[in-house]
Amino acid sequence: MNPTLLILLNHLRSQGHAQYDGEAVTQLAHALQAASLALEHQASPELVTACLFHDLGHLLNKTEDGGTDDRHEYRALGILRSVFPAAVTEPIRLHVEAKRYLCAVEPGYWQGLSAESQRSLVGQGGVFAPSEAALFIAQPHAEAAVQLRRWDEQAKVVRAVTPNLEVFAAIAHTCCYS
């Protein structure tokens, strides 16, 4: 298995038991739930992998006061890009903007967000203006980011049963550069 992928997986194992911001699940539970939803919907291996690692930046991006900043979608991109193609990394990069997009174009989407996700939206730039939404969705991988975002919001169920990390490690391995 790719040595950098092993490092990423070990980081999820060792650091993933931290609480996922203001949500009721851990970082690891959230990652496994998002990836499980992608798998259940027969998403590509790349999108399943993106779902698994979409919030890795939260684990890598602790501020000096112990909090996290709202730019987590960029924090892990360097290391992820050394392992995975754009079909994995671009939905991760775009998943916060996908929330801004969905709030702009889908009536009721904002109301369905968790309280923490509504709160963080402010620091993430708020709801897109119509012109911003149009520019966003025209980008390569934006549709995949929107789907990731939907599963991201659903992946906050306390004690949800998911496959274990090794199942997703095998899927991620198929997406790695050689």
Backbone torsions as a table, in degrees:
resi	resn	phi	psi	omega
1	MET	NA	147.2	179.1
2	ASN	-53.7	126.9	-176.9
3	PRO	-61.9	-35.1	178.8
4	THR	-70.0	-37.1	175.3
5	LEU	-61.2	-40.9	177.6
6	LEU	-59.9	-40.1	178.2
7	ILE	-63.1	-45.2	179.5
8	LEU	-61.4	-44.7	179.5
9	LEU	-64.7	-41.3	177.6
10	ASN	-64.6	-34.7	177.0
11	HIS	-64.9	-43.5	175.8
12	LEU	-60.2	-43.6	-179.9
13	ARG	-62.1	-46.5	-172.9
14	SER	-82.5	-33.7	-176.4
15	GLN	-105.6	-11.2	-173.3
16	GLY	-71.8	-6.6	-179.8
17	HIS	-84.7	0.8	173.8
18	ALA	-70.5	149.1	178.0
19	GLN	-62.8	141.5	179.5
20	TYR	-83.9	93.6	-177.9
21	ASP	43.1	-127.8	-178.2
22	GLY	-92.6	15.1	-177.8
23	GLU	-87.4	169.7	-176.2
24	ALA	-91.0	6.3	-179.6
25	VAL	-121.5	165.0	176.6
26	THR	-83.4	166.5	176.7
27	GLN	-58.0	-44.3	-178.6
28	LEU	-66.4	-44.5	177.9
29	ALA	-59.7	-41.7	178.8
30	HIS	-62.7	-45.8	-180.0
31	ALA	-62.5	-45.2	-179.8
32	LEU	-65.6	-39.0	178.2
33	GLN	-65.5	-44.4	179.8
34	ALA	-62.2	-45.8	179.0
35	ALA	-64.9	-37.2	178.2
36	SER	-63.7	-41.7	177.7
37	LEU	-62.3	-41.3	177.4
38	ALA	-63.0	-43.2	179.2
39	LEU	-63.1	-44.1	178.6
40	GLU	-60.0	-32.6	-179.7
41	HIS	-92.2	13.0	176.6
42	GLN	56.6	38.7	175.8
43	ALA	-67.7	162.8	177.8
44	SER	-63.4	156.6	175.3
45	PRO	-55.6	-35.3	179.5
46	GLU	-64.5	-41.5	-179.8
47	LEU	-73.3	-35.1	173.8
48	VAL	-59.7	-44.7	179.8
49	THR	-65.4	-41.1	176.3
50	ALA	-59.3	-41.3	178.7
51	CYS	-63.0	-39.9	179.6
52	LEU	-62.2	-42.4	-173.2
53	PHE	-102.7	7.4	-171.4
54	HIS	-61.3	-28.2	-179.4
55	ASP	-111.6	18.8	177.4
56	LEU	-54.4	-33.7	178.8
57	GLY	-58.5	-28.5	175.4
58	HIS	-63.1	-38.8	-179.0
59	LEU	-74.1	-25.9	-179.0
60	LEU	-94.4	-9.0	-166.5
61	ASN	-117.9	47.9	175.6
62	LYS	-77.9	133.4	177.5
63	THR	-83.9	170.1	-177.5
64	GLU	-61.1	-28.7	179.4
65	ASP	-86.8	6.3	177.1
66	GLY	93.8	-8.9	-179.8
67	GLY	-88.1	-171.8	175.8
68	THR	-124.3	154.5	175.7
69	ASP	-95.4	176.4	-175.7
70	ASP	-96.3	22.2	178.4
71	ARG	-114.0	28.8	-175.2
72	HIS	-60.6	-25.9	-177.5
73	GLU	-65.3	-17.0	-179.8
74	TYR	-101.8	-22.7	-170.0
75	ARG	-59.3	-41.7	-175.4
76	ALA	-95.9	0.0	-173.6
77	LEU	-59.8	-39.0	-178.7
78	GLY	-58.0	-51.4	-178.9
79	ILE	-70.2	-38.5	179.1
80	LEU	-64.9	-39.0	179.2
81	ARG	-67.3	-23.1	177.0
82	SER	-75.8	-13.5	-176.5
83	VAL	-113.0	-36.6	-169.3
84	PHE	-123.0	155.1	175.7
85	PRO	-76.4	174.3	-178.4
86	ALA	-59.5	-28.0	179.3
87	ALA	-63.7	-19.9	173.3
88	VAL	-94.8	-48.6	-169.3
89	THR	-78.8	-33.0	-177.5
90	GLU	-69.3	-41.2	174.0
91	PRO	-59.9	-33.9	176.3
92	ILE	-64.4	-48.9	-179.2
93	ARG	-59.4	-35.2	-173.6
94	LEU	-95.2	-1.8	-171.5
95	HIS	-67.7	-28.2	175.7
96	VAL	-72.5	-43.3	176.6
97	GLU	-63.2	-29.9	177.0
98	ALA	-63.8	-34.8	175.4
99	LYS	-65.5	-43.7	178.6
100	ARG	-61.9	-39.4	178.5
101	TYR	-65.1	-50.9	-177.8
102	LEU	-61.1	-37.6	177.0
103	CYS	-63.9	-30.0	-178.6
104	ALA	-79.8	-35.1	-169.6
105	VAL	-109.0	-13.8	-175.6
106	GLU	-117.7	105.5	179.0
107	PRO	-55.6	132.9	178.0
108	GLY	88.1	-9.2	-178.8
109	TYR	-62.6	-45.7	-178.5
110	TRP	-58.4	-42.6	-178.5
111	GLN	-64.3	-26.1	179.3
112	GLY	-84.2	-7.2	178.0
113	LEU	-71.1	151.1	172.6
114	SER	-64.1	159.9	179.9
115	ALA	-58.2	-40.1	179.7
116	GLU	-66.8	-39.3	179.2
117	SER	-68.0	-36.3	175.0
118	GLN	-64.2	-43.3	-179.6
119	ARG	-63.0	-45.9	-176.1
120	SER	-68.9	-23.7	180.0
121	LEU	-57.5	-35.5	179.8
122	VAL	-60.6	-49.2	179.4
123	GLY	-69.8	-16.7	-179.5
124	GLN	-92.6	4.7	175.9
125	GLY	110.5	-5.3	178.0
126	GLY	76.2	-174.6	-177.6
127	VAL	-69.3	137.5	177.2
128	PHE	-64.4	144.7	165.5
129	ALA	-71.7	159.1	-179.6
130	PRO	-52.8	-41.1	-179.7
131	SER	-66.8	-37.5	177.2
132	GLU	-65.9	-40.7	179.1
133	ALA	-61.4	-42.8	179.6
134	ALA	-63.9	-41.5	177.9
135	LEU	-66.1	-39.9	-179.7
136	PHE	-60.2	-54.3	-171.5
137	ILE	-69.2	-17.1	178.1
138	ALA	-78.6	-11.7	-178.0
139	GLN	-73.5	148.9	170.6
140	PRO	-58.7	139.8	176.9
141	HIS	74.9	3.7	179.5
142	ALA	-66.2	-41.1	178.8
143	GLU	-61.3	-41.3	176.6
144	ALA	-63.8	-38.9	178.1
145	ALA	-64.2	-37.1	178.0
146	VAL	-64.2	-42.8	178.9
147	GLN	-66.1	-43.3	175.5
148	LEU	-55.9	-44.2	-178.3
149	ARG	-60.4	-40.6	179.0
150	ARG	-62.5	-45.8	179.2
151	TRP	-68.9	-34.3	176.8
152	ASP	-55.2	-47.6	-177.3
153	GLU	-69.5	-31.0	-179.9
154	GLN	-79.3	-16.2	-171.5
155	ALA	-89.2	54.3	-177.2
156	LYS	-138.1	34.8	-175.4
157	VAL	-94.6	122.4	179.8
158	VAL	-65.1	131.5	177.7
159	ARG	61.1	28.3	175.1
160	ALA	-66.0	143.4	178.3
161	VAL	-92.3	126.7	-178.9
162	THR	-135.8	162.4	167.6
163	PRO	-60.7	158.4	-179.1
164	ASN	-80.6	173.0	-175.2
165	LEU	-60.0	-32.1	-178.0
166	GLU	-63.3	-34.2	176.5
167	VAL	-59.5	-45.6	-178.2
168	PHE	-76.9	-26.5	174.6
169	ALA	-62.1	-41.6	179.3
170	ALA	-64.6	-39.9	177.7
171	ILE	-66.3	-46.2	179.4
172	ALA	-59.8	-37.7	179.9
173	HIS	-59.2	-35.4	-179.6
174	THR	-69.3	-17.2	-178.5
175	CYS	-95.0	-12.5	-175.1
176	CYS	-67.1	151.3	166.4
177	TYR	-63.5	154.0	-178.6
178	SER	-66.7	NA	NA
